[in-house]
Amino acid sequence: MQKAFAIILFSLTVSGLMIAQVRSSSGIDILGAHENQGRGCAGCHAPHSGSFGSGQVGAADAGSYALWGQDASPLYGKTIAFGDNGRFVEVLPSGIASGSQEVSGILLCLSCHDGNVTATNMMQNWSYEQQIGLLTNTTYGSQKIPTLLGNDGTPSGKYINDHPVGQNATISSGSGLVFANNTFTVIPGTPYAQFVANYGWPVLASGSNRYGVNPSGKPYVLCTTCHNQHVMTVYTSTAASPIAGDGGGQYYRTYFFVNGPYNPNLQGKLTAGQASCSTQFCRQCHFYTANEAHNTNNIPTVFQ
């Protein structure tokens, strides 16, 4: 009887964990802020004529990649210095027709989120999650969280306070994370493999294609490495990219279009022996800050 009870209790516990991993989109459309104040998909992708079809001017290649409906041409060829006193310098492509990784992963993002040389494109420069009350962590304070990187209240065009992206913002391997043939793999039994077991590796997993590769063959960060522009509130695990060994097909809460489980609202919900999924997300690339990099393998991740 005791054995049967233990099996039932174990089954209920596992079922409870699985249920706890099912997240919805908080009652809002998963596009969130990218509903573009009612314009929806057409706010970024004009079905006809590119930026001209959105009532804007544009370069001759307007709309030639992803039916892009914003005028990205003011950014063509621009040099932007990111992070750490601007030591990560990125020269943007001279057009969008090539559809290169820098076009799809950086230039098109900045055509809306620059706000300096490009128009604000109906944006209010205020985080949507904060605006509609989804952020409950009081440590964010009352100041508006900006969404225009080049026009965020600091001197216009300043990008040194933004996470580096571009060909010089390379992603390091090591501790069991290997990059070869333009693909990341993980060696079993290594510290990075233990990290994947405790959290996952959604931005680097094989088949994600969310990073760039520079002419030297090194992987580098794009805006779309960390963000999935089409899904603001939910991350879905896959068989190729399971989260904490869930096998794929599970749903997790995320914010800010982050491409992985990421929940900044864990205030008061963590114990000393747990790691926040928001912290874990960053450790995919910044692995030297991970518990597993310091021989601490038993810290579970909280995804709540």
Order of alpha helices (4+ residues) and beta strands (2+ residues): alpha-beta-beta-alpha-alpha-beta-beta-alpha-beta-beta-alpha-beta-beta-beta-alpha-beta
